[in-house]
Amino acid sequence: MFEGTVYRDRNNPKPPDVIFAGSTFSKTIWPSNLVHFSGGRYASWMHENMPAGENGVYLTIKVGGEEIRDKLTVLISIEQK
């Protein structure tokens, strides 16, 4: 999920972003399985922390009509104090 995604539509295809040559693109994303609704007086959607270990996202980029698919991963470790 990312900012502006309607929760009920979280698993539907997302509209593409257009990135112009020479520009910078940034988007914050969250795994949809770590998003939940917290009820109560100040009800809101909450994002849990990502677990330790390897986490990733599949990415598809279209360049000149060609699709480039890749998986980006990050290794999260818990620092012992």
C-alpha positions as CSV (number, residue, x, y, z in Angstrom):
1,M,0.0,0.0,0.0
2,F,1.0,3.6,-0.4
3,E,-0.3,7.0,0.4
4,G,-3.7,7.6,-1.2
5,T,-4.6,3.9,-1.6
6,V,-8.2,3.0,-0.6
7,Y,-7.9,0.0,1.7
8,R,-10.6,-2.0,0.0
9,D,-8.7,-1.5,-3.3
10,R,-5.3,-2.4,-1.9
11,N,-4.9,-5.6,-4.0
12,N,-6.2,-4.1,-7.2
13,P,-3.7,-3.0,-9.9
14,K,-2.4,0.5,-9.3
15,P,-2.3,3.3,-12.0
16,P,1.2,3.8,-13.4
17,D,3.4,6.8,-12.3
18,V,5.1,8.7,-15.1
19,I,8.7,9.6,-14.4
20,F,10.3,12.0,-16.8
21,A,14.0,11.7,-17.8
22,G,16.4,13.3,-15.4
23,S,13.8,13.6,-12.6
24,T,13.7,11.9,-9.2
25,F,10.9,9.7,-8.1
26,S,10.1,8.6,-4.5
27,K,7.2,6.7,-3.1
28,T,6.7,5.3,0.5
29,I,5.1,1.9,0.5
30,W,3.9,-0.6,3.2
31,P,3.1,-4.3,2.9
32,S,-0.7,-4.5,2.9
33,N,-0.7,-7.5,5.2
34,L,0.8,-5.2,7.9
35,V,-2.0,-2.6,7.7
36,H,-5.0,-2.9,10.0
37,F,-7.8,-0.8,11.3
38,S,-7.6,0.4,14.9
39,G,-11.0,1.2,16.3
40,G,-11.9,3.2,19.3
41,R,-12.3,6.9,19.9
42,Y,-9.6,7.9,17.4
43,A,-10.1,5.1,14.8
44,S,-7.5,5.0,12.1
45,W,-5.5,2.8,9.9
46,M,-2.2,1.6,11.5
47,H,0.9,0.4,9.8
48,E,2.9,-2.3,11.8
49,N,6.7,-2.4,11.7
50,M,8.2,-4.7,9.1
51,P,9.6,-7.9,10.6
52,A,13.3,-8.7,10.8
53,G,14.6,-10.6,7.9
54,E,14.4,-10.2,4.1
55,N,11.5,-8.0,2.9
56,G,10.9,-6.9,-0.7
57,V,8.7,-5.6,-3.5
58,Y,8.2,-6.6,-7.1
59,L,8.7,-3.7,-9.4
60,T,7.8,-3.3,-13.1
61,I,9.1,-0.4,-15.1
62,K,8.2,0.4,-18.7
63,V,10.9,2.0,-20.8
64,G,10.3,2.7,-24.5
65,G,7.5,0.1,-24.6
66,E,9.7,-2.6,-22.9
67,E,8.8,-4.0,-19.4
68,I,11.7,-4.4,-17.0
69,R,10.7,-6.5,-13.9
70,D,12.8,-6.8,-10.8
71,K,12.5,-7.6,-7.1
72,L,14.0,-5.1,-4.7
73,T,14.8,-6.4,-1.2
74,V,16.0,-5.1,2.1
75,L,17.4,-7.1,5.0
76,I,16.1,-5.8,8.3
77,S,17.9,-6.7,11.5
78,I,17.1,-6.0,15.1
79,E,19.9,-4.3,17.0
80,Q,20.7,-5.7,20.4
81,K,21.4,-3.1,23.0
